[in-house]
Amino acid sequence: MARRAAVPYLAKTGTRGVAAMAETELEAEVEGVADPTLLRPAIHLDHCVIHVSDWKRAARFYGDVLGAEVIPFKRGYVFRFGGVQLNVHGPGQVGEPRAAEPVMPGNSDLCFRWSGPIEEALAHLAAQGVPVELGPVARNGAAGEGRSVYFRDPDGSLMEFISYEAAADAS
């Protein structure tokens, strides 16, 4: 008798590979699967790395402007956003292992989901004294069509807030 279990998986469709995989959950027949590539563990982003030139300035920006939980770690910090973390390299710290061409201050490009209308994100940035570089503009993100604003962190890395909510005055 085959066991049935709830298995998070990525559904592979055709020959398009990873680009065509959609995350979902289903009750799958675990034993006797003809093609084991049809069942794969769900993959989620855990963390990525940024590099900063000033620990305290970065902690203020990522905590106050982006709402990160700022966690002291070794000689610096990590910035946590719920279940996703930014590991931070900075002065006096060299992460190991590291990329063939390590990330440097000012060369990151990160998008954060804003949970309200984009106008609220604009007001928040203004209140924090952060200039908006572009937006609001229509963009396609992980959840589909949204509206984004772009700004920079203290080192010049490009930051983006994307909102999937309609403007408060839209009908």
ZAMARZA-757396 format. One record per residue: z negated, y negated, x of N, C-alpha, C in turn; residue number from 1. Coordinates in nm, 4 decimals. Layout:
BEGIN
+----------+----------+----------+----------+----------+----------+----------+----------+----------+-----+
:     n.up :  n.north :   n.east :    ca.up : ca.north :  ca.east :     c.up :  c.north :   c.east :   n :
+----------+----------+----------+----------+----------+----------+----------+----------+----------+-----+
:        Z :        Y :        X :        Z :        Y :        X :        Z :        Y :        X : NUM :
...
+----------+----------+----------+----------+----------+----------+----------+----------+----------+-----+
END
This chain:
BEGIN
+----------+----------+----------+----------+----------+----------+----------+----------+----------+-----+
:     n.up :  n.north :   n.east :    ca.up : ca.north :  ca.east :     c.up :  c.north :   c.east :   n :
+----------+----------+----------+----------+----------+----------+----------+----------+----------+-----+
:   0.0000 :   0.1183 :   0.0847 :   0.0000 :   0.0000 :   0.0000 :   0.0000 :  -0.1244 :   0.0891 :   1 :
:   0.0893 :  -0.2169 :   0.0634 :   0.0999 :  -0.3399 :   0.1412 :  -0.0078 :  -0.4381 :   0.0977 :   2 :
:  -0.0656 :  -0.5067 :   0.1962 :  -0.1631 :  -0.6105 :   0.1660 :  -0.0912 :  -0.7400 :   0.1363 :   3 :
:  -0.1433 :  -0.8171 :   0.0423 :  -0.0893 :  -0.9498 :   0.0144 :  -0.1943 :  -1.0513 :   0.0570 :   4 :
:  -0.1489 :  -1.1550 :   0.1244 :  -0.2412 :  -1.2582 :   0.1697 :  -0.1737 :  -1.3940 :   0.1590 :   5 :
:  -0.2548 :  -1.4951 :   0.1368 :  -0.2008 :  -1.6313 :   0.1373 :  -0.1761 :  -1.6690 :   0.2828 :   6 :
:  -0.0529 :  -1.7015 :   0.3158 :  -0.0155 :  -1.7312 :   0.4532 :   0.0558 :  -1.8659 :   0.4598 :   7 :
:  -0.0005 :  -1.9649 :   0.5321 :   0.0758 :  -2.0869 :   0.5524 :   0.1944 :  -2.0525 :   0.6417 :   8 :
:   0.3128 :  -2.0999 :   0.6100 :   0.4283 :  -2.0644 :   0.6908 :   0.5335 :  -2.1723 :   0.6860 :   9 :
:   0.6270 :  -2.1604 :   0.7762 :   0.7447 :  -2.2456 :   0.7769 :   0.8601 :  -2.1603 :   0.7292 :  10 :
:   0.9295 :  -2.2044 :   0.6267 :   1.0408 :  -2.1276 :   0.5723 :   1.1673 :  -2.1622 :   0.6487 :  11 :
:   1.2256 :  -2.0634 :   0.7154 :   1.3485 :  -2.0846 :   0.7909 :   1.4661 :  -2.0652 :   0.6967 :  12 :
:   1.5557 :  -2.1610 :   0.6940 :   1.6706 :  -2.1500 :   0.6052 :   1.7980 :  -2.1533 :   0.6862 :  13 :
:   1.8761 :  -2.0489 :   0.6757 :   2.0049 :  -2.0433 :   0.7428 :   1.9923 :  -2.0485 :   0.8933 :  14 :
:   2.0928 :  -2.1064 :   0.9576 :   2.0958 :  -2.1116 :   1.1032 :   2.0609 :  -2.2492 :   1.1565 :  15 :
:   2.0114 :  -2.3375 :   1.0707 :   1.9817 :  -2.4741 :   1.1138 :   1.8497 :  -2.4847 :   1.1876 :  16 :
:   1.7721 :  -2.3768 :   1.1965 :   1.6510 :  -2.3733 :   1.2769 :   1.5428 :  -2.4688 :   1.2317 :  17 :
:   1.4735 :  -2.5245 :   1.3293 :   1.3559 :  -2.6069 :   1.3041 :   1.3866 :  -2.7250 :   1.2136 :  18 :
:   1.5029 :  -2.7862 :   1.2269 :   1.5361 :  -2.9024 :   1.1444 :   1.5375 :  -2.8677 :   0.9966 :  19 :
:   1.5605 :  -2.7419 :   0.9641 :   1.5690 :  -2.7019 :   0.8238 :   1.4404 :  -2.6372 :   0.7746 :  20 :
:   1.3360 :  -2.6324 :   0.8581 :   1.2115 :  -2.5688 :   0.8169 :   1.1284 :  -2.6644 :   0.7332 :  21 :
:   1.0729 :  -2.6135 :   0.6255 :   0.9865 :  -2.6944 :   0.5399 :   0.8509 :  -2.6273 :   0.5322 :  22 :
:   0.7444 :  -2.7038 :   0.5490 :   0.6115 :  -2.6468 :   0.5425 :   0.5752 :  -2.6190 :   0.3977 :  23 :
:   0.5155 :  -2.5043 :   0.3741 :   0.4719 :  -2.4682 :   0.2406 :   0.3695 :  -2.3571 :   0.2519 :  24 :
:   0.3117 :  -2.3188 :   0.1421 :   0.2226 :  -2.2042 :   0.1386 :   0.2673 :  -2.1145 :   0.0259 :  25 :
:   0.2554 :  -1.9860 :   0.0472 :   0.2868 :  -1.8921 :  -0.0577 :   0.2107 :  -1.7643 :  -0.0327 :  26 :
:   0.2103 :  -1.6793 :  -0.1334 :   0.1560 :  -1.5465 :  -0.1132 :   0.2697 :  -1.4627 :  -0.0603 :  27 :
:   0.2564 :  -1.4169 :   0.0627 :   0.3656 :  -1.3452 :   0.1279 :   0.3282 :  -1.1996 :   0.1497 :  28 :
:   0.4274 :  -1.1177 :   0.1489 :   0.4140 :  -0.9766 :   0.1811 :   0.4025 :  -0.9696 :   0.3328 :  29 :
:   0.2810 :  -0.9466 :   0.3862 :   0.2595 :  -0.9509 :   0.5299 :   0.3147 :  -0.8266 :   0.5976 :  30 :
:   0.2936 :  -0.7123 :   0.5407 :   0.3450 :  -0.5888 :   0.5997 :   0.4856 :  -0.5625 :   0.5489 :  31 :
:   0.5680 :  -0.5075 :   0.6325 :   0.7016 :  -0.4691 :   0.5910 :   0.7994 :  -0.5836 :   0.5810 :  32 :
:   0.7723 :  -0.6961 :   0.6476 :   0.8663 :  -0.8070 :   0.6468 :   0.9813 :  -0.7707 :   0.7399 :  33 :
:   1.1035 :  -0.7737 :   0.6873 :   1.2200 :  -0.7338 :   0.7658 :   1.2460 :  -0.8296 :   0.8818 :  34 :
:   1.2315 :  -0.9585 :   0.8604 :   1.2584 :  -1.0585 :   0.9636 :   1.1305 :  -1.1372 :   0.9895 :  35 :
:   1.0568 :  -1.1046 :   1.0990 :   0.9290 :  -1.1717 :   1.1237 :   0.9423 :  -1.3219 :   1.1453 :  36 :
:   1.0632 :  -1.3735 :   1.1732 :   1.0782 :  -1.5182 :   1.1903 :   1.0694 :  -1.5916 :   1.0578 :  37 :
:   1.0708 :  -1.5173 :   0.9464 :   1.0583 :  -1.5825 :   0.8163 :   0.9163 :  -1.6314 :   0.7908 :  38 :
:   0.8192 :  -1.5723 :   0.8591 :   0.6793 :  -1.6139 :   0.8444 :   0.6308 :  -1.6666 :   0.9782 :  39 :
:   0.5952 :  -1.7932 :   0.9812 :   0.5433 :  -1.8548 :   1.1026 :   0.4230 :  -1.9387 :   1.0647 :  40 :
:   0.3299 :  -1.9557 :   1.1579 :   0.2150 :  -2.0411 :   1.1272 :   0.2597 :  -2.1842 :   1.1011 :  41 :
:   0.1886 :  -2.2511 :   1.0120 :   0.2154 :  -2.3931 :   0.9867 :   0.1799 :  -2.4712 :   1.1124 :  42 :
:   0.2616 :  -2.5666 :   1.1476 :   0.2390 :  -2.6480 :   1.2667 :   0.2118 :  -2.7911 :   1.2219 :  43 :
:   0.1047 :  -2.8489 :   1.2767 :   0.0660 :  -2.9860 :   1.2437 :   0.0439 :  -3.0625 :   1.3735 :  44 :
:   0.0688 :  -3.1922 :   1.3732 :   0.0411 :  -3.2749 :   1.4897 :  -0.1096 :  -3.2823 :   1.5092 :  45 :
:  -0.1566 :  -3.2538 :   1.6291 :  -0.2983 :  -3.2586 :   1.6616 :  -0.3320 :  -3.3882 :   1.7350 :  46 :
:  -0.2585 :  -3.4174 :   1.8410 :  -0.2829 :  -3.5405 :   1.9159 :  -0.1584 :  -3.5796 :   1.9947 :  47 :
:  -0.1553 :  -3.7033 :   2.0361 :  -0.0547 :  -3.7495 :   2.1313 :  -0.1267 :  -3.8427 :   2.2282 :  48 :
:  -0.0556 :  -3.8860 :   2.3314 :  -0.1182 :  -3.9630 :   2.4386 :  -0.0583 :  -4.1029 :   2.4449 :  49 :
:  -0.1456 :  -4.2004 :   2.4611 :  -0.1036 :  -4.3369 :   2.4914 :  -0.1709 :  -4.3776 :   2.6218 :  50 :
:  -0.1213 :  -4.4815 :   2.6841 :  -0.1801 :  -4.5336 :   2.8077 :  -0.2103 :  -4.6812 :   2.7849 :  51 :
:  -0.3289 :  -4.7228 :   2.8241 :  -0.3702 :  -4.8623 :   2.8061 :  -0.4070 :  -4.9229 :   2.9412 :  52 :
:  -0.4011 :  -5.0542 :   2.9495 :  -0.4361 :  -5.1223 :   3.0746 :  -0.5790 :  -5.1755 :   3.0739 :  53 :
:  -0.6421 :  -5.1821 :   2.9565 :  -0.7775 :  -5.2362 :   2.9442 :  -0.8506 :  -5.1569 :   2.8360 :  54 :
:  -0.9517 :  -5.0804 :   2.8763 :  -1.0220 :  -4.9913 :   2.7834 :  -1.0828 :  -5.0662 :   2.6655 :  55 :
:  -1.1603 :  -5.1717 :   2.6937 :  -1.2334 :  -5.2411 :   2.5868 :  -1.1392 :  -5.3137 :   2.4915 :  56 :
:  -1.0372 :  -5.3776 :   2.5449 :  -0.9394 :  -5.4470 :   2.4602 :  -0.8688 :  -5.3467 :   2.3690 :  57 :
:  -0.8330 :  -5.2310 :   2.4235 :  -0.7670 :  -5.1274 :   2.3430 :  -0.8616 :  -5.0735 :   2.2361 :  58 :
:  -0.9880 :  -5.0512 :   2.2711 :  -1.0846 :  -4.9987 :   2.1737 :  -1.1015 :  -5.0958 :   2.0572 :  59 :
:  -1.1069 :  -5.2253 :   2.0861 :  -1.1173 :  -5.3246 :   1.9781 :  -0.9927 :  -5.3213 :   1.8898 :  60 :
:  -0.8746 :  -5.3207 :   1.9503 :  -0.7505 :  -5.3227 :   1.8727 :  -0.7359 :  -5.1966 :   1.7875 :  61 :
:  -0.7490 :  -5.0801 :   1.8483 :  -0.7281 :  -4.9560 :   1.7734 :  -0.8386 :  -4.9324 :   1.6707 :  62 :
:  -0.9600 :  -4.9807 :   1.6978 :  -1.0678 :  -4.9695 :   1.6003 :  -1.0571 :  -5.0711 :   1.4882 :  63 :
:  -1.0409 :  -5.1990 :   1.5231 :  -1.0403 :  -5.3061 :   1.4230 :  -0.9085 :  -5.3177 :   1.3472 :  64 :
:  -0.7965 :  -5.3118 :   1.4172 :  -0.6666 :  -5.3321 :   1.3530 :  -0.6158 :  -5.2043 :   1.2880 :  65 :
:  -0.6297 :  -5.0905 :   1.3577 :  -0.5735 :  -4.9654 :   1.3065 :  -0.6758 :  -4.8748 :   1.2390 :  66 :
:  -0.8029 :  -4.9087 :   1.2467 :  -0.9049 :  -4.8312 :   1.1764 :  -0.9418 :  -4.6993 :   1.2412 :  67 :
:  -0.9167 :  -4.6856 :   1.3708 :  -0.9497 :  -4.5610 :   1.4400 :  -1.1003 :  -4.5462 :   1.4559 :  68 :
:  -1.1439 :  -4.4224 :   1.4570 :  -1.2795 :  -4.3914 :   1.5013 :  -1.2714 :  -4.3919 :   1.6534 :  69 :
:  -1.3430 :  -4.4817 :   1.7182 :  -1.3385 :  -4.4952 :   1.8639 :  -1.4486 :  -4.4074 :   1.9223 :  70 :
:  -1.4090 :  -4.3063 :   1.9991 :  -1.5030 :  -4.2072 :   2.0511 :  -1.5060 :  -4.2152 :   2.2035 :  71 :
:  -1.6234 :  -4.2474 :   2.2625 :  -1.6322 :  -4.2472 :   2.4084 :  -1.5982 :  -4.1081 :   2.4629 :  72 :
:  -1.5173 :  -4.1057 :   2.5694 :  -1.4762 :  -3.9790 :   2.6287 :  -1.4518 :  -4.0010 :   2.7773 :  73 :
:  -1.5252 :  -3.9279 :   2.8590 :  -1.5173 :  -3.9415 :   3.0046 :  -1.5313 :  -4.0881 :   3.0424 :  74 :
:  -1.4318 :  -4.1462 :   3.1106 :  -1.4409 :  -4.2866 :   3.1538 :  -1.3814 :  -4.3837 :   3.0532 :  75 :
:  -1.3350 :  -4.3343 :   2.9392 :  -1.2694 :  -4.4217 :   2.8422 :  -1.3010 :  -4.3822 :   2.6995 :  76 :
:  -1.1960 :  -4.3669 :   2.6189 :  -1.2108 :  -4.3372 :   2.4768 :  -1.0988 :  -4.2448 :   2.4302 :  77 :
:  -1.1210 :  -4.1853 :   2.3140 :  -1.0136 :  -4.1287 :   2.2334 :  -1.0219 :  -4.2006 :   2.0997 :  78 :
:  -0.9087 :  -4.2119 :   2.0329 :  -0.9026 :  -4.2784 :   1.9029 :  -0.8648 :  -4.1741 :   1.7993 :  79 :
:  -0.9503 :  -4.1555 :   1.6998 :  -0.9271 :  -4.0519 :   1.5995 :  -0.8960 :  -4.1144 :   1.4643 :  80 :
:  -0.7924 :  -4.0609 :   1.4011 :  -0.7477 :  -4.1014 :   1.2677 :  -0.7527 :  -3.9777 :   1.1799 :  81 :
:  -0.8677 :  -3.9508 :   1.1175 :  -0.8806 :  -3.8281 :   1.0387 :  -0.8609 :  -3.7078 :   1.1278 :  82 :
:  -0.7602 :  -3.6265 :   1.0951 :  -0.7348 :  -3.5047 :   1.1710 :  -0.6371 :  -3.5207 :   1.2852 :  83 :
:  -0.5981 :  -3.6435 :   1.3174 :  -0.5043 :  -3.6671 :   1.4276 :  -0.5720 :  -3.7579 :   1.5295 :  84 :
:  -0.5493 :  -3.7293 :   1.6558 :  -0.6170 :  -3.8035 :   1.7610 :  -0.5175 :  -3.8617 :   1.8600 :  85 :
:  -0.5481 :  -3.9805 :   1.9099 :  -0.4760 :  -4.0377 :   2.0230 :  -0.5634 :  -4.0179 :   2.1459 :  86 :
:  -0.5171 :  -3.9370 :   2.2393 :  -0.5840 :  -3.9271 :   2.3680 :  -0.5369 :  -4.0465 :   2.4491 :  87 :
:  -0.6287 :  -4.1077 :   2.5223 :  -0.5981 :  -4.2335 :   2.5884 :  -0.6134 :  -4.2190 :   2.7394 :  88 :
:  -0.5079 :  -4.2530 :   2.8116 :  -0.5139 :  -4.2634 :   2.9570 :  -0.5244 :  -4.4114 :   2.9891 :  89 :
:  -0.5996 :  -4.4430 :   3.0938 :  -0.6180 :  -4.5833 :   3.1281 :  -0.6701 :  -4.6006 :   3.2681 :  90 :
:  -0.7172 :  -4.7211 :   3.2993 :  -0.7646 :  -4.7501 :   3.4344 :  -0.8711 :  -4.6507 :   3.4802 :  91 :
:  -0.8524 :  -4.5964 :   3.6001 :  -0.9501 :  -4.5046 :   3.6570 :  -0.9422 :  -4.3628 :   3.6056 :  92 :
:  -0.8424 :  -4.3316 :   3.5252 :  -0.8331 :  -4.1966 :   3.4702 :  -0.6882 :  -4.1493 :   3.4736 :  93 :
:  -0.6679 :  -4.0311 :   3.5285 :  -0.5361 :  -3.9688 :   3.5289 :  -0.5499 :  -3.8377 :   3.4533 :  94 :
:  -0.4791 :  -3.8256 :   3.3414 :  -0.4865 :  -3.7041 :   3.2617 :  -0.4129 :  -3.5891 :   3.3289 :  95 :
:  -0.4652 :  -3.4705 :   3.3164 :  -0.4005 :  -3.3488 :   3.3685 :  -0.4034 :  -3.2437 :   3.2604 :  96 :
:  -0.2983 :  -3.1668 :   3.2422 :  -0.1667 :  -3.1896 :   3.3006 :  -0.1032 :  -3.3120 :   3.2367 :  97 :
:   0.0015 :  -3.3611 :   3.2975 :   0.0681 :  -3.4790 :   3.2423 :   0.2189 :  -3.4575 :   3.2390 :  98 :
:   0.2849 :  -3.5412 :   3.1620 :   0.4300 :  -3.5318 :   3.1460 :   0.4998 :  -3.5594 :   3.2788 :  99 :
:   0.6243 :  -3.5130 :   3.2899 :   0.7028 :  -3.5372 :   3.4110 :   0.7118 :  -3.6868 :   3.4397 : 100 :
:   0.7268 :  -3.7660 :   3.3362 :   0.7223 :  -3.9114 :   3.3481 :   0.6102 :  -3.9596 :   3.2569 : 101 :
:   0.4903 :  -3.9779 :   3.3121 :   0.3744 :  -4.0120 :   3.2287 :   0.3954 :  -4.1397 :   3.1482 : 102 :
:   0.3342 :  -4.1414 :   3.0310 :   0.3392 :  -4.2599 :   2.9459 :   0.2663 :  -4.3736 :   3.0187 : 103 :
:   0.3217 :  -4.4930 :   3.0073 :   0.2643 :  -4.6101 :   3.0734 :   0.2242 :  -4.7130 :   2.9672 : 104 :
:   0.1349 :  -4.8067 :   3.0019 :   0.0981 :  -4.9090 :   2.9043 :   0.2221 :  -4.9824 :   2.8538 : 105 :
:   0.2314 :  -4.9969 :   2.7221 :   0.3396 :  -5.0730 :   2.6623 :   0.4640 :  -4.9942 :   2.6276 : 106 :
:   0.4683 :  -4.8625 :   2.6563 :   0.5915 :  -4.7904 :   2.6238 :   0.5737 :  -4.6841 :   2.5163 : 107 :
:   0.4759 :  -4.7029 :   2.4293 :   0.4585 :  -4.6126 :   2.3150 :   0.5179 :  -4.6763 :   2.1900 : 108 :
:   0.5461 :  -4.5942 :   2.0921 :   0.6014 :  -4.6386 :   1.9637 :   0.5361 :  -4.5504 :   1.8583 : 109 :
:   0.4402 :  -4.6051 :   1.7849 :   0.3611 :  -4.5265 :   1.6906 :   0.3676 :  -4.5860 :   1.5508 : 110 :
:   0.3744 :  -4.4995 :   1.4510 :   0.3760 :  -4.5423 :   1.3113 :   0.2526 :  -4.4873 :   1.2412 : 111 :
:   0.1835 :  -4.5732 :   1.1674 :   0.0650 :  -4.5353 :   1.0919 :   0.0913 :  -4.5581 :   0.9440 : 112 :
:   0.0484 :  -4.4635 :   0.8624 :   0.0668 :  -4.4749 :   0.7176 :  -0.0382 :  -4.5700 :   0.6609 : 113 :
:   0.0076 :  -4.6727 :   0.5892 :  -0.0811 :  -4.7673 :   0.5201 :  -0.0981 :  -4.7163 :   0.3783 : 114 :
:  -0.2217 :  -4.7065 :   0.3299 :  -0.2474 :  -4.6423 :   0.2004 :  -0.2356 :  -4.7350 :   0.0801 : 115 :
:  -0.1960 :  -4.8579 :   0.0991 :  -0.1759 :  -4.9506 :  -0.0126 :  -0.0391 :  -5.0149 :  -0.0016 : 116 :
:  -0.0132 :  -5.1161 :  -0.0840 :   0.1145 :  -5.1878 :  -0.0748 :   0.1298 :  -5.2549 :   0.0622 : 117 :
:   0.2508 :  -5.2676 :   0.1085 :   0.2772 :  -5.3245 :   0.2409 :   0.2274 :  -5.4680 :   0.2523 : 118 :
:   0.2213 :  -5.5390 :   0.1396 :   0.1688 :  -5.6760 :   0.1413 :   0.0228 :  -5.6783 :   0.1877 : 119 :
:  -0.0527 :  -5.5742 :   0.1540 :  -0.1916 :  -5.5655 :   0.2007 :  -0.1967 :  -5.5448 :   0.3518 : 120 :
:  -0.1021 :  -5.4695 :   0.4054 :  -0.0948 :  -5.4507 :   0.5507 :  -0.0648 :  -5.5835 :   0.6195 : 121 :
:   0.0270 :  -5.6605 :   0.5614 :   0.0587 :  -5.7927 :   0.6168 :  -0.0648 :  -5.8824 :   0.6175 : 122 :
:  -0.1402 :  -5.8833 :   0.5079 :  -0.2615 :  -5.9647 :   0.4991 :  -0.3649 :  -5.9187 :   0.6017 : 123 :
:  -0.3779 :  -5.7878 :   0.6194 :  -0.4724 :  -5.7326 :   0.7171 :  -0.4354 :  -5.7771 :   0.8589 : 124 :
:  -0.3078 :  -5.7663 :   0.8938 :  -0.2637 :  -5.8076 :   1.0270 :  -0.2887 :  -5.9566 :   1.0486 : 125 :
:  -0.2602 :  -6.0384 :   0.9471 :  -0.2843 :  -6.1825 :   0.9573 :  -0.4327 :  -6.2110 :   0.9788 : 126 :
:  -0.5184 :  -6.1411 :   0.9054 :  -0.6629 :  -6.1609 :   0.9184 :  -0.7130 :  -6.1213 :   1.0573 : 127 :
:  -0.6451 :  -6.0261 :   1.1217 :  -0.6831 :  -5.9815 :   1.2557 :  -0.6154 :  -6.0642 :   1.3649 : 128 :
:  -0.5293 :  -6.1588 :   1.3240 :  -0.4588 :  -6.2418 :   1.4216 :  -0.3474 :  -6.1691 :   1.4948 : 129 :
:  -0.2911 :  -6.0673 :   1.4312 :  -0.1842 :  -5.9883 :   1.4932 :  -0.0498 :  -6.0346 :   1.4379 : 130 :
:   0.0382 :  -6.0871 :   1.5230 :   0.1687 :  -6.1327 :   1.4738 :   0.2585 :  -6.0166 :   1.4325 : 131 :
:   0.3317 :  -6.0369 :   1.3240 :   0.4283 :  -5.9372 :   1.2764 :   0.5609 :  -5.9649 :   1.3459 : 132 :
:   0.6189 :  -5.8606 :   1.4021 :   0.7458 :  -5.8742 :   1.4729 :   0.8655 :  -5.8557 :   1.3801 : 133 :
:   0.8521 :  -5.7673 :   1.2814 :   0.9613 :  -5.7403 :   1.1885 :   0.9032 :  -5.6862 :   1.0593 : 134 :
:   0.9610 :  -5.7289 :   0.9478 :   0.9229 :  -5.6691 :   0.8217 :   0.8637 :  -5.7684 :   0.7245 : 135 :
:   0.8462 :  -5.7160 :   0.6041 :   0.8661 :  -5.5765 :   0.5651 :   1.0151 :  -5.5398 :   0.5545 : 136 :
:   1.0446 :  -5.4160 :   0.5959 :   1.1799 :  -5.3621 :   0.5902 :   1.1745 :  -5.2204 :   0.5348 : 137 :
:   1.2832 :  -5.1781 :   0.4715 :   1.2920 :  -5.0409 :   0.4197 :   1.3055 :  -4.9450 :   0.5373 : 138 :
:   1.2297 :  -4.8353 :   0.5319 :   1.2355 :  -4.7334 :   0.6359 :   1.2176 :  -4.5965 :   0.5719 : 139 :
:   1.2666 :  -4.4960 :   0.6397 :   1.2465 :  -4.3583 :   0.5973 :   1.1447 :  -4.2963 :   0.6906 : 140 :
:   1.0366 :  -4.2432 :   0.6333 :   0.9315 :  -4.1819 :   0.7135 :   0.9057 :  -4.0392 :   0.6700 : 141 :
:   0.7943 :  -3.9847 :   0.7128 :   0.7601 :  -3.8451 :   0.6856 :   0.7492 :  -3.8146 :   0.5369 : 142 :
:   0.7131 :  -3.9134 :   0.4550 :   0.6986 :  -3.8917 :   0.3106 :   0.8164 :  -3.9489 :   0.2315 : 143 :
:   0.9257 :  -3.9844 :   0.2999 :   1.0434 :  -4.0364 :   0.2302 :   1.0622 :  -4.1849 :   0.2523 : 144 :
:   1.1150 :  -4.2522 :   0.1500 :   1.1432 :  -4.3954 :   0.1598 :   1.0147 :  -4.4766 :   0.1513 : 145 :
:   1.0020 :  -4.5734 :   0.2403 :   0.8865 :  -4.6606 :   0.2405 :   0.9254 :  -4.7994 :   0.2871 : 146 :
:   0.8254 :  -4.8837 :   0.3012 :   0.8453 :  -5.0190 :   0.3541 :   0.7528 :  -5.0350 :   0.4738 : 147 :
:   0.8066 :  -5.0915 :   0.5820 :   0.7328 :  -5.1000 :   0.7079 :   0.7222 :  -5.2419 :   0.7600 : 148 :
:   0.6174 :  -5.2644 :   0.8389 :   0.6032 :  -5.3847 :   0.9202 :   0.5768 :  -5.3392 :   1.0635 : 149 :
:   0.6310 :  -5.4161 :   1.1580 :   0.6186 :  -5.3834 :   1.3000 :   0.5393 :  -5.4914 :   1.3715 : 150 :
:   0.4572 :  -5.4483 :   1.4679 :   0.3740 :  -5.5380 :   1.5465 :   0.3466 :  -5.4690 :   1.6793 : 151 :
:   0.2753 :  -5.5321 :   1.7682 :   0.2511 :  -5.4750 :   1.9010 :   0.1020 :  -5.4653 :   1.9313 : 152 :
:   0.0671 :  -5.3628 :   2.0107 :  -0.0703 :  -5.3530 :   2.0583 :  -0.0853 :  -5.4473 :   2.1777 : 153 :
:  -0.2067 :  -5.4645 :   2.2321 :  -0.2256 :  -5.5615 :   2.3406 :  -0.1412 :  -5.5350 :   2.4655 : 154 :
:  -0.0971 :  -5.4111 :   2.4875 :  -0.0130 :  -5.3799 :   2.6032 :   0.1357 :  -5.3916 :   2.5738 : 155 :
:   0.1727 :  -5.4186 :   2.4486 :   0.3126 :  -5.4332 :   2.4130 :   0.3753 :  -5.3115 :   2.3485 : 156 :
:   0.2987 :  -5.2038 :   2.3286 :   0.3537 :  -5.0874 :   2.2587 :   0.3869 :  -5.1256 :   2.1154 : 157 :
:   0.4961 :  -5.0712 :   2.0643 :   0.5391 :  -5.1013 :   1.9282 :   0.4562 :  -5.0210 :   1.8289 : 158 :
:   0.3990 :  -5.0895 :   1.7322 :   0.3201 :  -5.0281 :   1.6266 :   0.3894 :  -5.0548 :   1.4938 : 159 :
:   0.3682 :  -4.9649 :   1.3997 :   0.4297 :  -4.9791 :   1.2670 :   0.3304 :  -4.9326 :   1.1623 : 160 :
:   0.3199 :  -5.0085 :   1.0547 :   0.2545 :  -4.9617 :   0.9328 :   0.3663 :  -4.9302 :   0.8352 : 161 :
:   0.3614 :  -4.8112 :   0.7733 :   0.4560 :  -4.7785 :   0.6671 :   0.3772 :  -4.7537 :   0.5398 : 162 :
:   0.4261 :  -4.8081 :   0.4294 :   0.3639 :  -4.7880 :   0.2986 :   0.4647 :  -4.7207 :   0.2072 : 163 :
:   0.4171 :  -4.6213 :   0.1358 :   0.5014 :  -4.5523 :   0.0387 :   0.4726 :  -4.6005 :  -0.1029 : 164 :
:   0.3840 :  -4.7011 :  -0.1171 :   0.3527 :  -4.7578 :  -0.2485 :   0.4432 :  -4.8768 :  -0.2769 : 165 :
:   0.4781 :  -4.8926 :  -0.4021 :   0.5591 :  -5.0081 :  -0.4430 :   0.4762 :  -5.1347 :  -0.4300 : 166 :
:   0.5417 :  -5.2452 :  -0.4123 :   0.4725 :  -5.3737 :  -0.4042 :   0.3952 :  -5.3981 :  -0.5327 : 167 :
:   0.2834 :  -5.4672 :  -0.5224 :   0.1968 :  -5.4922 :  -0.6377 :   0.2710 :  -5.5648 :  -0.7494 : 168 :
:   0.3671 :  -5.6507 :  -0.7131 :   0.4379 :  -5.7260 :  -0.8161 :   0.5681 :  -5.6600 :  -0.8605 : 169 :
:   0.5988 :  -5.5430 :  -0.8051 :   0.7225 :  -5.4736 :  -0.8460 :   0.7030 :  -5.4116 :  -0.9831 : 170 :
:   0.8107 :  -5.4031 :  -1.0591 :   0.7982 :  -5.3435 :  -1.1919 :   0.8812 :  -5.2195 :  -1.2024 : 171 :
+----------+----------+----------+----------+----------+----------+----------+----------+----------+-----+
END
